[in-house]
Amino acid sequence: MKITIIGAGYVGLVQAVCLADFGFNVTCIEKDPEKLRELKFGRIPFYEPGLEDLFRKNLKSDRLKFTDNYLENIPYSDVIFICVGTPPKKNGESNLNFVDQVSKEISKRIKGYTVIVSKSTVPVGTSKRIENILRKKNSQKTYDVVSNPEFLREGSALEDFTRPDKIIIGCRSEKAEKMLKRIYKPLNRPYVVTNNETAEIIKYANNSFLATKITFINEIADLCENIDAEVETVAKAIGLDGRIGPKFLHPGPGYGGSCFPKDVKSLIYQGNKNLTDLKIIKAVDKANELRIQSLFKKIKKITKNKFSNIQIGLLGITFKPNTDDVRESPAVKLAKSLSKTKAKIKIFDPKGMENAKKELPKSIKFCENENEVIKNSSLLVILTEWNQFKNLDLLNVKKLMKKPIILDLRNIYSKEITKLGFKYYSIGNN
């Protein structure tokens, strides 16, 4: 079976590497010349634990190839995965220009029966949109379009690909279903087989529900702070309820990344377009947007609104650990707000510095390590729960800081550190 993957971004590259590791011959089409050159030289364009080693292994085995040429690959492909970007418009609508362009390229070149798989996160109706484009050049149907959404978490992509909770196959033919099951047979995981439209909405419903859990526990945390309760205990207790579960009940600065913010807004747009008022999802989106304002007020209260001549150190700038992704990162948003004050802002992150420099003002200083951030800071804010931040030498931290005040927005420490002489503030604890 010959597999072609169009788009070597996060989703496409993980898909390509893992399928090549299953023993398939995989060709990845990437039109960005710089990215293509880097991939051919064995370098991946983002950080993902474990991916680079697996990538180089399969590149060396010759099961994984990269090109920018449609003509040499599309006509001979049995299965084509569309893994291009669907960036959001200002109104929340997904921009499907790349999907349209790729569909037109495929329509010109397919020969014989081909399964075209939509792997990108796309709104309901995209499968029909692709079918309509293919039909213009292929009056006699020699293809099937499948919706096969991904559920990869940045920082855990290989684990999520090889041990998924479920595999969604949205299709209209038994032949296409069998082709997809043949590809994913090594995974031995449960399938949900449905029509294309249901598969397309599953991804949005899935991510929006997880975003709702995050937003819910953040609001409970705010209440806990005002009533002398402990949010971690609340989260643990409700998470033990089998109907709720413990995952995504960790209070913090809000959700970010390339998926949740975009998918929540897209679902709201799809609801409005289809005369459905998604009140809960709208409230989640609004609450998450207001989260940074709430945290900024918390910092103003801690500093007594006196930012002149103080240094604030920020540990972490990515939206989560084990990634270099700063898209929609709460840490970036908070750093931008703080940069507008008269405080001196310093940042350190193990992987996200280069991407953050593109997003943040030049007034912010990017440091080489934790100690450089900590030294002379009057407030240390922990924004991302990288493992190396969980084991700081607190006695050394206290010695380096101008004032030993910590605002822990990930609750990786506890009130116990007050015994060392720190003023300690966290989320959801008085």
DAQUIFEN-V410539 format. One record per helix or strand of 3 or more residues. SS is the DSSP state (H for helix, E for strand). FROM is the first residue (numbers start at 1). LEN is the number of residues. If there is no record, write none. Layout:
# DAQUIFEN-V410539
SS|FROM|LEN ; SS|FROM|LEN
This chain:
# DAQUIFEN-V410539
E|2|5 ; H|10|12 ; E|25|5 ; H|33|8 ; H|51|10 ; E|64|4 ; H|74|3 ; E|79|4 ; H|97|13 ; E|114|5 ; H|126|12 ; E|143|5 ; H|157|6 ; E|167|4 ; H|174|14 ; E|191|4 ; H|196|32 ; H|231|9 ; H|260|14 ; H|279|24 ; E|311|5 ; H|330|10 ; E|344|5 ; H|353|7 ; H|370|5 ; E|379|4 ; H|387|3 ; H|394|7 ; E|405|4 ; H|415|6 ; E|423|4
